[in-house]
Amino acid sequence: MMIPLHGIGGRQDLPVPFGLAVGGAAVAVGLSFVVLGLAWRSPKYRGNASGKPLPAAITRTVDANWFRWVVRLVGLAIFLYALVSLMFGVDRLTNPIFGFIYILVWVGLVPISIVLGPVWRTLNPLRTIHLLLSKLLRQPPSKGLLELPSWVGLWPAALGIFAFTWLELVAPDRATIPVLQAWIALYVVITMFGAILFGDRWFSQGDPFEVYATLMSRLSPWGRRTDGALVVRRPLENLDGLKPQPGLVGMVAALLGSTAYDGFSNSSTWIGWAQNQDVSMTWLGTGALIVFILFVLVTYSGATVMAGRLSDSSRTSLPGLFAHSVVPIAFGYVVAHYLTLFILEGQRTLIYLSDPLSNGANIFGTGLLAVNTGITNHSTAIAVTQVLAVVCGHLLGVTSAHDRAVALFPRAKALAGQLPLLIVMVAYTCGGLLLLFSS
C-alpha cells in the first residue's frame, strides 16, 4: 500500500515488525544504563579545540577564494535551474521541483552535511546572491542596517523549520505549483530582507535550511578547530563543540517533533480518527504538529531542569547545554523515516530534472533512465536498518549527554542528574519505534 507522504510519492518500505521494534526498545534501554554505569567518569570531549589537522594542501584548497566561488556558483546554478521548473514547469507531479525541494534539499541536506561537513554555508544560493549584491554595492556582506539582538538566536530558523514542515506535511494542495511558489517566494523575501537588515549573520540564525544543515554537520568528522585549522575529529567530539544559544532547544524540538509527527500522521489510527472528525484535516494536522513539537520542547526542557536539581547544579542554561545530545536522535529519526524515500524518490527526481519543464523532452534521452527499485525487495534489511538508526541515534545522544553531565555536574551526583534526561530519551526512542511499527 502506498501511503501519501510529502505530497509527491509514498513510503516504499514495510512497517517495522512489532517484535523487532520491542527488541530495539529493550536494547536501547539496556545499553543506556550500561553507558551510564560503565562509561567514563570525567569528560573526554574537547569540542572545537580538538581534531587532527588535515594536510596543508587540502586546507589551502578549501580556503582558496577561487574554490569557494566554484562551490558558490555550482549551488547558484542548481538553484536557478530548479527555478525554471518552479516558474515555467507544468503543474503535475512529474515536475521535478517537488522532488527537488522535498527530497533532494530537505532530506538530502543530511547526507551532504555529514559526508562533507558544513558545506551548505557555501552552497547556499541566497547567501551567494547576497554576497554578489554586497560586492555590487561595495559594502561588506556582514554590514546590515540594524544589529541583530542577541536574544533572537536561532528562533527565526526554528520558526522557519515549523513553516516548512507545515508545508510539507499539513498544507492543503502542497503538491501544486501555486502553493510551492507562494512558500518559496515568502522564504526568499524573508531571508533576503533579513540579510539586508542584519547582514550575512542572518543566514546562520534565520535561514532554516542553513541552520538545519549546520546542526547535522556536527555529526560529520570534519570541522574547524579554534585556531582555524581544518581538522578531522570524532563525530561526537564535533557535536560537543555546538555552542548553546537562544532558540537552539526550539530548533532541535522542531526537527524531532516534526519528524515524529510525520510518522504519526501516516498511522492508521490517526488517519481513521481524523477522517471521522468535523474539523478539517488542515486544522487537525496543524494542531497535531504543534503538539508534537511542544511535547519535545517541554519534556526535554523539564528533564534538564530536573537534572539540575538532582545534581545540585545552579546553572539556568542546562536545556541549551544539553541540546546537542538531541541532534543524534533527530538524525536517527530522519534515517528511519526517509531512507527509502530518499533513495527511490531521489532517483525519480533526478530523472525528472533532466526535463525541467515536464514536457517530455528528456535531455538525456527519453526512455534511457529508470528508477532502480531493488531496495524494495529487502524488506527485512530495511526494517533492521530503521530500528538500528533509531537505537544508534539514541545511544549517541545518551553518550553525548553523559559526557556533558560529568563535565557540568558534581562527580558524586552526575549519575543521578542524568536519569531524567535518560528517561526522556528512552521515551523518544520507544516512541520512534512505535511510530515505525504503526506507519
C-alpha positions in Angstrom: 0.0 0.0 0.0 1.3 3.5 -0.9 0.8 6.0 1.9 1.0 9.6 0.6 4.0 11.4 2.0 5.3 14.9 1.3 2.7 15.2 -1.4 4.9 13.6 -4.1 5.2 9.9 -3.5 4.9 7.2 -1.0 6.8 5.2 1.6 8.1 2.1 -0.2 9.3 0.3 3.0 7.3 -2.0 5.0 6.3 -1.3 8.6 8.7 -2.5 11.3 7.7 -5.9 12.7 6.4 -5.5 16.3 8.9 -7.9 17.7 11.8 -6.1 16.2 10.5 -2.8 17.5 10.1 -4.1 21.0 13.6 -5.7 20.9 15.1 -2.5 19.7 13.5 -0.6 22.5 14.8 -3.1 25.1 18.3 -2.9 23.6 18.1 0.9 23.8 17.1 0.9 27.4 19.6 -1.8 28.4 22.6 -0.2 26.7 21.7 3.2 28.0 22.2 2.1 31.6 25.4 0.3 30.6 26.7 3.6 29.2 25.8 5.4 32.4 27.2 2.7 34.6 30.5 1.9 32.8 31.3 5.0 30.8 33.9 7.5 31.7 33.7 9.5 35.0 35.4 12.6 33.6 34.7 14.5 30.3 36.6 13.1 27.3 35.4 15.5 24.5 37.1 18.8 23.9 34.7 20.2 21.3 36.1 22.8 18.9 39.6 22.7 20.5 40.1 19.1 19.3 41.0 17.5 16.0 43.8 16.3 13.9 44.8 18.8 11.2 44.3 17.8 7.6 47.2 18.1 5.1 48.1 21.7 4.4 47.3 21.3 0.7 43.7 20.4 1.5 43.2 23.3 3.8 44.7 25.7 1.3 42.4 24.4 -1.4 39.2 24.6 0.7 40.1 28.1 1.9 41.1 29.4 -1.5 38.9 32.1 -2.8 38.6 30.5 -6.3 37.5 27.2 -4.8 34.8 28.8 -2.7 33.5 30.7 -5.7 33.3 27.5 -7.7 31.2 25.9 -4.9 29.0 29.0 -4.6 28.4 29.2 -8.4 27.5 25.5 -8.5 24.9 26.0 -5.8 23.6 29.1 -7.5 23.4 27.3 -10.9 21.5 24.4 -9.5 19.1 26.8 -7.7 18.4 28.8 -10.9 17.9 25.6 -12.9 15.4 24.4 -10.4 13.6 27.7 -10.6 12.9 27.0 -14.3 10.7 24.1 -13.2 9.1 26.2 -10.4 8.2 29.2 -12.7 7.6 27.6 -16.1 7.0 23.9 -15.5 3.6 22.3 -15.7 1.6 21.7 -12.5 1.8 18.0 -12.2 3.8 15.5 -10.1 6.3 14.9 -12.8 7.5 18.4 -12.3 10.9 18.0 -10.7 10.6 20.9 -8.3 8.6 18.9 -5.8 11.2 16.2 -5.5 14.0 18.8 -5.6 12.6 20.7 -2.6 11.0 17.9 -0.5 13.6 15.2 -1.3 17.0 16.4 -2.6 17.1 19.6 -0.5 15.2 18.7 2.7 16.3 15.1 3.1 19.5 15.4 1.0 20.9 18.1 3.3 21.5 15.4 5.9 23.9 13.1 4.0 25.6 16.0 2.3 26.3 17.7 5.6 27.5 14.5 7.3 29.8 13.5 4.4 31.1 16.9 3.5 30.7 18.9 6.7 29.1 22.4 6.9 29.3 22.9 3.1 25.8 24.3 2.8 27.1 27.6 4.2 29.0 28.0 0.9 26.5 26.2 -1.4 23.5 28.3 -0.1 22.3 30.2 -3.2 20.7 33.0 -1.2 23.9 33.7 0.7 25.7 33.8 -2.7 23.1 36.3 -4.1 23.5 38.5 -1.0 27.3 38.3 -1.4 27.1 39.4 -5.0 24.8 42.2 -4.2 27.1 43.4 -1.4 30.1 43.4 -3.8 28.0 45.3 -6.3 27.1 47.9 -3.7 30.7 47.8 -2.4 29.9 47.1 1.2 30.9 44.2 3.5 28.3 41.4 3.5 28.4 41.4 7.3 27.1 45.0 7.3 23.4 45.5 7.9 21.0 48.3 8.6 20.4 47.1 12.1 22.1 45.0 14.8 20.5 41.6 15.4 19.7 41.3 19.1 21.5 38.5 20.9 18.2 37.1 22.4 17.0 36.3 18.9 19.4 33.4 18.5 18.1 30.6 16.3 14.4 31.3 16.9 13.8 32.6 13.4 15.3 29.4 12.0 13.1 27.3 14.4 10.0 29.1 13.1 11.2 28.5 9.6 11.5 24.8 10.2 8.0 24.8 11.6 6.8 26.7 8.5 8.5 24.3 6.1 7.3 21.1 7.9 3.8 22.5 7.9 4.0 23.0 4.2 5.5 19.5 3.7 3.1 17.6 6.0 0.0 19.6 6.5 -0.7 22.3 3.9 -3.6 21.5 1.5 -2.6 21.3 -2.1 1.1 21.2 -1.1 2.0 19.3 -4.2 0.8 22.0 -6.5 2.9 24.7 -8.2 1.0 27.8 -6.8 1.3 26.7 -3.2 5.0 25.9 -3.6 5.6 29.1 -5.5 4.0 31.1 -2.6 6.0 29.4 0.1 9.3 29.7 -1.7 8.6 33.4 -2.6 8.0 34.1 1.1 11.1 32.2 2.1 13.3 34.1 -0.3 11.8 37.5 0.6 12.1 37.0 4.3 15.6 35.6 4.1 16.9 38.3 1.8 15.2 41.0 3.7 16.7 39.7 7.0 20.2 39.7 5.4 19.7 43.3 4.2 18.6 44.3 7.7 21.1 42.4 9.8 23.9 41.4 7.4 25.0 37.8 6.5 24.8 36.8 10.1 21.1 36.4 9.4 21.7 33.3 7.3 23.4 31.4 10.2 20.5 32.3 12.5 17.4 32.9 10.4 17.7 30.6 7.3 16.1 27.3 8.4 17.9 25.2 5.8 21.4 26.5 6.7 20.8 26.1 10.4 19.4 22.6 9.9 22.4 21.6 7.7 24.8 23.1 10.2 23.4 21.1 13.0 23.6 17.9 11.1 27.2 18.7 10.0 28.1 18.4 13.7 27.8 14.6 13.2 30.4 14.8 10.5 34.1 14.0 11.1 35.2 17.3 9.5 35.4 20.6 11.3 37.3 23.7 12.2 39.5 24.0 15.2 39.5 27.1 17.3 42.8 28.1 15.7 41.1 28.0 12.2 42.7 24.7 11.1 40.6 22.3 9.1 40.6 19.1 11.1 39.2 15.6 11.3 37.7 14.5 14.7 35.4 12.0 16.2 31.8 13.0 15.3 30.6 13.2 18.9 33.5 15.4 19.7 32.5 17.6 16.8 29.0 17.6 18.2 30.3 18.6 21.6 31.5 21.9 20.0 28.0 23.0 19.4 27.5 26.2 21.4 24.3 26.8 23.3 22.4 29.9 22.2 18.8 31.2 22.3 16.5 29.1 20.1 18.7 26.1 19.9 16.3 24.0 22.0 13.4 25.2 19.9 15.3 24.2 16.8 16.0 20.7 17.9 12.5 20.3 19.2 11.1 21.4 15.8 13.3 18.9 14.0 12.5 16.0 16.2 8.8 16.8 16.8 8.0 17.3 13.1 9.7 14.1 12.1 7.8 12.2 14.8 4.5 13.8 13.6 5.4 12.7 10.1 5.4 9.1 11.2 2.3 9.6 13.4 0.3 11.2 10.6 0.8 8.1 8.4 -0.6 5.8 11.1 -3.9 4.1 10.5 -5.1 5.2 14.0 -4.6 8.9 13.2 -6.0 8.7 9.7 -9.1 6.8 10.8 -9.8 9.2 13.7 -9.1 12.4 11.8 -11.3 11.4 8.9 -14.3 11.0 11.2 -14.0 14.5 12.7 -15.9 17.5 11.7 -12.8 19.7 11.7 -10.7 19.9 8.6 -7.6 17.8 8.2 -5.6 21.0 7.8 -6.6 22.3 11.3 -6.2 18.9 12.8 -2.8 18.4 11.3 -1.6 21.9 12.3 -2.7 21.3 15.8 -1.1 17.9 16.0 2.2 19.2 14.5 2.3 21.9 17.2 1.6 19.4 19.9 4.4 17.1 18.9 6.9 20.0 18.8 5.7 21.4 22.1 5.8 17.9 23.6 9.5 17.6 22.8 10.3 21.1 23.9 8.5 20.7 27.2 9.6 17.2 28.1 13.3 17.8 27.2 13.4 21.2 29.0 11.7 19.7 32.0 14.1 16.8 32.1 17.2 19.1 32.0 15.8 21.3 34.7 15.1 18.3 36.9 18.6 17.0 36.2 20.0 20.3 37.5 18.0 19.9 40.7 19.0 16.3 41.3 22.7 17.2 40.8 22.5 20.4 42.8 23.5 22.4 39.8 22.7 26.1 39.9 23.0 26.6 36.1 20.0 28.1 34.4 21.1 27.3 30.9 21.0 23.5 31.1 18.5 23.0 28.3 20.8 24.7 25.8 23.9 23.0 27.2 22.4 19.5 26.6 20.6 20.3 23.4 23.4 18.9 21.3 22.5 15.4 22.6 19.1 15.5 20.8 20.7 16.0 17.4 21.8 12.3 17.0 18.2 11.3 18.0 16.8 13.6 15.3 19.3 12.1 12.8 18.2 8.6 13.7 14.5 9.6 13.1 15.4 11.1 9.7 17.2 7.9 8.6 14.5 5.6 9.8 11.6 7.6 8.2 13.2 8.9 5.0 16.0 6.5 3.8 14.0 4.6 1.3 12.0 7.7 0.3 15.3 9.4 -0.4 16.8 6.5 -2.4 13.7 5.9 -4.6 12.2 9.4 -5.0 15.7 10.9 -5.2 16.3 8.8 -8.3 12.9 9.8 -9.8 13.6 13.4 -9.1 17.0 13.3 -10.9 15.3 11.8 -13.9 12.6 14.5 -13.9 15.3 17.2 -13.5 16.6 16.2 -17.0 13.2 17.5 -18.2 12.7 20.7 -16.1 9.6 21.8 -18.0 8.0 18.4 -17.8 7.2 18.5 -21.5 8.6 15.1 -22.4 11.9 16.5 -23.8 14.3 14.5 -21.6 17.7 16.0 -22.3 19.4 12.6 -21.5 17.3 10.7 -24.0 13.7 9.6 -23.4 13.4 6.1 -22.0 17.1 5.6 -21.1 16.6 6.3 -17.4 14.6 4.3 -14.9 14.2 4.1 -11.2 16.0 1.1 -9.6 13.5 -0.3 -7.1 15.7 -3.2 -6.0 15.8 -1.9 -2.4 12.1 -2.8 -2.0 13.0 -6.5 -2.3 14.8 -6.4 1.0 12.1 -5.5 3.5 13.8 -7.3 6.4 17.0 -5.3 5.8 15.0 -2.1 5.6 13.3 -2.8 8.9 16.5 -3.7 10.7 18.1 -0.5 9.3 15.2 1.6 10.6 15.4 0.1 14.1 19.2 0.4 14.2 19.0 4.1 13.1 16.7 4.9 15.9 18.6 2.9 18.5 22.0 4.1 17.4 20.8 7.7 17.4 19.6 7.2 20.9 22.9 5.7 22.1 24.9 8.6 20.6 22.6 11.0 22.3 22.9 9.3 25.7 26.7 9.2 25.3 26.9 12.9 24.4 24.6 13.8 27.3 26.7 11.7 29.7 30.0 13.4 28.7 28.4 16.8 29.2 26.9 15.8 32.5 30.2 14.7 34.0 31.6 18.0 32.9 28.9 20.1 34.4 27.7 18.2 37.5 29.4 17.4 40.7 31.0 14.0 40.3 29.1 12.4 43.2 25.7 13.4 41.7 26.4 13.3 38.0 24.8 9.8 37.6 21.6 10.7 39.4 21.4 14.0 37.5 21.3 12.2 34.1 18.4 10.0 35.0 15.6 12.4 34.0 17.2 13.1 30.6 17.8 9.4 30.1 14.2 8.6 30.8 13.0 11.2 28.3 15.5 9.9 25.6 14.3 6.4 26.1 10.7 7.6 25.7 11.7 9.3 22.4 13.3 6.2 21.2 10.4 3.9 22.1 8.0 6.4 20.6 10.0 6.5 17.4 10.0 2.7 17.1 6.3 2.6 17.9 5.7 5.1 15.1 7.7 3.0 12.7 5.6 0.0 13.7 2.3 1.8 13.3 3.0 3.5 9.9 
